[in-house]
Amino acid sequence: MGMLDRFIGSPQRRFAQLALRVARRTPGVEHAVYQPEEFAIAIHRAGGAGPARLYLSNVYRETLDATPAERRERLARLVRLMAAPPPEDTWDSVRPKLRPVVRPVTFGVAGPVGLRPPLSRPAMPFLRELIVIDTPDAMAYVIPDRLDEWGVTAEDVFTAARDNLAEIARHSLEQPWPGGPSVVRMIDDGDGYFTSLLLTPGWLAEVGERMGAPVLAFAPDNNTLLLAPLPDDGADQLYALVEKAFQEAVRYLSPVAYVAGAGGPAVPYAPPPGHPHHAAARRADAVLALTEYSNQTDWLAEQYQKAGVDVHVGRLIAVEPPGGGPAETIATWIEGASTLLPRADSVAFARADSVQFRVPWHVVEETTGLRPEPILAPSRYRVDDWPPPAVLAELRHHEID
């Protein structure tokens, strides 16, 4: 903390104090408390069973360049939504409002202990499908508790949301589509659910037919979908632009390109080794993996430290050959240390600060019987020490030069 911070507070603290004042003046709020460890405001609503938490990180970043009046109004709108009584939805009334959304795998998970994660299921590598209730002013994520209230199963909720998305997808395909080498940029104003369209079976293939060529789809953030005809070569510049947008986004999604699946939802674009796009596609895969594992590593390490659990949360690293070539992700298995390994392309066996040898992940997994830990997403694999000498000798036969 700098000397001035002691007197006037950091920018984040000043923002939190503004949010606290806004919350305390909002009708329906009995009292509000700032929780600095979570950078959140606990809002106690009149008649509420417990506090609702307004997490400030995203809105703080999104309003850095806003005027004081715009920042205050943004906070006031969020607090009003949170202070409102919970909706009295029945299954019949809520079903038409359900929409699927795609979010990073750590969304809603790497948060404060006790926070109830939203209902979700795997969508694509490092991405999950969540369900929201769409309203004119906001969207609310569906949590598992709502299933009992509505008397339905999780599959009922996902099916209803996908059915509603199919109507949005059909309407989008009825709009005029450009042909030729045009790049289509779809910016969501809150009602389009454009990035969700990647979940619709056949949608991206239909777009390709209308544009006259197979299409690459990029979703660098929650509200942006870029569609470009698949080029023969020279995709590096397009990937670089998307990666930059991904890294600068407050609500990032993915730098990976997606293509039409075989009659199903979109799938990651995975050109084979030797293809002109292979290195760019592998880099995008690595950037997404690094981002999500980094988020998970920081959160898990903090939770284990608080709980007094002696386990090393391994970081994923990535390398790119100096002379060019595809990126590769690496997990480090340290001798004598209890470690949660991230899934990677290869595993480096290390003693102290020295790497002894490196082996492809699939070989390590098959030879040592690695199994993912339950619940954790993205996947982690618990190891307590190096394998026995005979197993290490077998692994060395597959050492990567």
Protein Blocks (a to p, Z undefined) as FASTA:
>chain_A
ZZklmmnopfklmmmmmmmmmmmmpghiabdcddfknopaddddehiabdcdddfklmmm
mmmmpcfklmmmmmmmmmmmmmpccdfbdfklmmmmpccddddfkgoklpcehiacdddd
dfbehiacddddddfkbccdddfklmmmnopafklmmmmmmmmmmmmmmmmmmpccdehj
bdcddddehjnommmmmmpghklmmmmmmnopacddddfbfkbccdddddfbhklmmmmm
mmmmmmmpmbdcbfcdcdddehiacddddddehiaklmmmmmmmmmmmmmmmmmmmmmmm
mmmmmnopacddddddddddfkgpaddddddddehiacdddddfbdcddehjacfbdcdf
klmmmmnopacdehiacdddddfbdcdfklmmmmmmmccZZ
